[in-house]
Structure formats: structure tokens, C-alpha cells
Amino acid sequence: AVCSVSFAQRSPRFLRPAAAEAAASHATMSELGVSAEFLQQFVAKNNVVGLTTSDVRDEIVMVQTMAKQRSMVRLLQEERADHEVLVGKATVFVSHAWSYDFMDVLHVLLEHADTHPDKQ
């Protein structure tokens, strides 16, 4: 497990990606983000250990989103029945260097989500 905290018992916290697409009629590109729950599922399904945030973008996210030419946020909304738990209005803006270790960034994001319940 990436984090010992269970996010299933609380409302999801949404982290804003830099280039999220507008998906709902009232949501703009800069308003959407992914939840801590999504990040945990993403890590469980993808081998990200030892990868930088740039590597994860290039080797995983781009590969998963290229065929349909959609952002990860848009794909989740279109293809996942549980998308309301995974995608929503962003409450936190995340800025990071592309050279950072992805797992280090992830741990900081999950820690923030766990310690700031007001950002739901």
C-alpha cells in the first residue's frame, strides 16, 4: 500500500492537473482534478517505482490517453462508473518539477490530502 490512510471513508480530495480538460458543462479545464483515491489506484495498477514525474507522464499517462486523444480526467469520466470518486472540482493546485521522483511527489500529495480534511 502506498499510504496507510483509507480515503474511502471520507469525501475525495481532488488534486488539479495542469492540463485537465473541461468535462461537465459548468466545469472548465482548470477546475477539474483527480482524487487521492485515484492516485492510490493509479500506483497500484502501474509500476511507477523509480520513475520521475516526467517518466510517468511519458511512459504511462501518454500511452493510456493517446489512442483516444483525451486527458486522464476525461477518460475517467467517460469510462469509469466510479468516476465521481476519482474526478471532481479541484481543491488544491499542485506544482512540481518534472525531474522529481514520482513516489516522493505522491507521498507528499497523500499526506496533504490526509492532513487537510477541509480541502474536500
Disulfide bonds with the S-S distance in Angstrom:
none
